[in-house]
Each structure stands twice: as C-alpha cells, then as structure tokens.
Amino acid sequence: MGGKLNVYNLGEKGVNVTKTPLHHEDGELLSAQNAEFYAEAGLGGLHKRPGLQRFNTSGMTNPVKGVIGVPLPGPGERAVHAFTGTATNIFKVTRDGTTWADAEGFATDTNQVTWGGETAHPKMVELLGQFFWAGRAEGFNPSGIPAIFGYDGEMEYELARFDTDSLLPVMLGSHNGKLIVTESALAGAEDRVWLIDPLTGEKDAIGLPSVLTTASAGRVTAACSFLGKVWIGCTGVGTFIFYAREGELNWTQDHTEATMLSVRSMLPYQGKLYVGFGAANPTASLLLSRDSAGTWATEQTAAAIGAISNHWDSLVIHQDKLYVIFSAVGTVGVDPNYTKVWQNDAGAWSISKDFSGTEAGSWQVRSLLSVASTLFASVVDDTITLTPNGVWKKVGAGAWTQSYSGGGGGGAISVVDGGMMGVV
C-alpha cells in the first residue's frame, strides 16, 4: 500500500554506541524492539515502551499465559467532556459529537477547575485514556485543599494533594507519561513545577523555584515536552522560556521576550517548538517557533490589539495541521472581541474560522481539542459576562458548526479514550 511518511529530525543526535539500550536518552534510538513513537517531543523518534502494572489473577478461571499492551486509540468510542464553568452539572459529555448530556460518575459537582494563564482559561490534560484537572478537595471553597483529580469515563477520583497553604495548582501538560503541574507554595512565592505519576499520584519536583526568582519570572503559565526535556513559559518582569530534564534541579533559560505580558501556550510541531504569547494594549502579541538548533523565529504577530489585551492561545495539532486561537479582548460590555482560529498547513498560515463579533463583548474561543477527524472549540459569549456559548466543531475539511449550546463552553474540553489490553 502506497503512502507518505514525514520524518522530522530523525537521527539528529547521532547513534549512541557507548550505552546499552536501557540507558539511552529519549530520541537517541533509531530503531529498536519494545519501543514506541515518541509523540510528545515532536521528534519522530522512539522511546522505551512503558511497562504494564501487575494485576491480580486470582479471580480468573483460567491461568494467564501472557499479557501484551496494545497502544491503540481506544475500543471504538471516545467521550468528549466540556467544563461548564458552573458549580453543578460541572461536565457535559458527548459520544457522537452531537448529543450532549450531564456527565455521570463524579463524586462531587463542585471541584473547581483551575487554569493556565488566567482565570478564563481552564485546562484539562488527557493521558492514559483519562483526563485530569486541578482544583480543590472541597470544591469552590477558597480554603479547600489544592488537589489533582482524574476521570476515567466512569468515576471521578482524587489523584494527589498539595500542602494546605498552597495556592491553586495548575495543570499544564504531560512529559514521558507524567502530568506537568505547577503550584505556588505561598502568595508571592515562585512557582514549583511537579511531574505527577497518573497511576500512583507520586509527585517529583523538577527544577528549583529559586532559579525563577533570579530571572524575575515567578509565574509558570505554560509547559510542554520537547527534545526530551520539560519546557516552561514564565511570566514576571517580561516573559521567559526555560527547560530542564526530569530530575534536574536547575532550569536553563533559553529565551526571553521583555515586552510580552504572558506565555499562553506551548506545543511541539514538525520538529519545532511553538510558543504563543499574550500582550497588553498597545503591544502586539507574538507567536514564535524554535527549531532544534535553538533558532527562534516569528510565525505571527497580532492583527488586532484590543482595548485590554491580545494573545495566541491553545495550540493543538489536528490532522497534521497546527491550530491556534488568536484573540484581541475588549472591555466587557463596551468593545467587541476579535477572535479567530488560525491553521498552519506545511508552513502556510490561514484563517480556519472567524468568531469575531461586532457587538459589545461578543464571542471568545477558549480552547481547542482534536478527536479523530473532529476539531472541537469551546466558546463563551462575553457580551455582558462570561456566559458559556457552547462547543463548536469542525469535521474533516467541512465547515465549523455549533455542536452544543446552553452552558457547555466554560473553557476546558477533553476526551476520555480507554486503551486496550490483551490477555492470552
């Protein structure tokens, strides 16, 4: 069967002949058994396939002769969840992209979802066929214990807790099968960055917050995995990009943008790291890229400033294209918002959907989610207050249409996608 194979940065590090395969760094292997595609780093390389958890066989009638992990995209059904931004019926769910209902199996409907960047941009991260979010163990109660929650399609559970005096943790991404979470020990302190095991809830610190103090970059507002390292975007006196390997105590500064207000989104795509920034009026925000050699380049600049701010947000890959939201935010009830979804197809940028309005406030797109052939977008109506306008979708090369209205677009969307395990 004919086809096309795109390979980016294959063999960039050369071939290591001085280590055993078990001691290779991610991205060093060119071909191997018991390995899988390393999607997080955007390298097109390989890394060691994770092992399986031992399970109890006492309830099985026949002996288990062998177990194999099958990394398939799920048993034919994916459930997309939308955060409503309300204290009750907090998640809506669809299994066909059209029919939405209240999600079942949540222990409480009041676990507040927290966000990266700013309060109107909540974040959920999909990993191991589940999704995770940050909130408080006592829901919307401001004094509740900061915690990480997970949802496997049937029930909500608490994965990990933080110190009682911590500020709200923020879910930012994943690296090597672990969740990237940031939290601040006390108000005014520099953020800590954690890698959390999604199976055990074990927290491992990466980098030292004191390094961020030196750089005047205390707030960590975006993160991703790239070139085998954890990359973070920081907001302080200007904006900064740092990286560190898992287990390292020092952050290495790679880039800074003194005129930007915040780092909004980070994602690897076709061998490059893309970073979306936010800026305050009258500065134009930037969308930058960094190649594997360390060269930074401007991909896009703001086409509109907005009465308050403008930013590039929610980078996502869908059907081999890179999508990103650009928004210029006006004063609520006074100025219109300017919001468009852009796409990058093999280096060529174009507008996929214009959500801009002419009325005071108008719509804003909060986040994007790719599920098979469908691209979802959560949308809010900012005419008077941040009223959820619902979820929009784009199937294949078709036009954008509204999938759900009436309170389902609080800002965060994610998917439950159960994997498969074969027993022989």
Sequence and secondary structure as in RCSB ss.txt:
>XXXX:A:sequence
MGGKLNVYNLGEKGVNVTKTPLHHEDGELLSAQNAEFYAEAGLGGLHKRPGLQRFNTSGMTNPVKGVIGVPLPGP
GERAVHAFTGTATNIFKVTRDGTTWADAEGFATDTNQVTWGGETAHPKMVELLGQFFWAGRAEGFNPSGIPAIFG
YDGEMEYELARFDTDSLLPVMLGSHNGKLIVTESALAGAEDRVWLIDPLTGEKDAIGLPSVLTTASAGRVTAACS
FLGKVWIGCTGVGTFIFYAREGELNWTQDHTEATMLSVRSMLPYQGKLYVGFGAANPTASLLLSRDSAGTWATEQ
TAAAIGAISNHWDSLVIHQDKLYVIFSAVGTVGVDPNYTKVWQNDAGAWSISKDFSGTEAGSWQVRSLLSVASTL
FASVVDDTITLTPNGVWKKVGAGAWTQSYSGGGGGGAISVVDGGMMGVV
>XXXX:A:secstr
        STTTT    SS GGG  TT  SS SSEEE TTTTSS EEE         TT SS    EEEE  S S
S  EEEEE SSSSS EEEESSSS EEE    S S     BSSSTT B  EEETTEEEEEEETTTT TTS EEEEE
E SS EEEEEE  TT    EEEEEETTEEEEEEESSTTS EEEEEE TTT  EEE S HHHHHHTT  EEEEEEE
ETTEEEEEEESSSEEEEEE TT S  EEEEEETT  EEEEEEEETTEEEEEEEEETTS  EEEEE TTS EEEEE
E S   SSEEEEEEEEEETTEEEEEEEEE  TTTSB EEEEEEEETTEEEEEEE   SSSB EEEEEEEEETTEE
EEEEEE SSS EEEEEEEEETTS EEEEE SS  SS EEEE   EEEE 
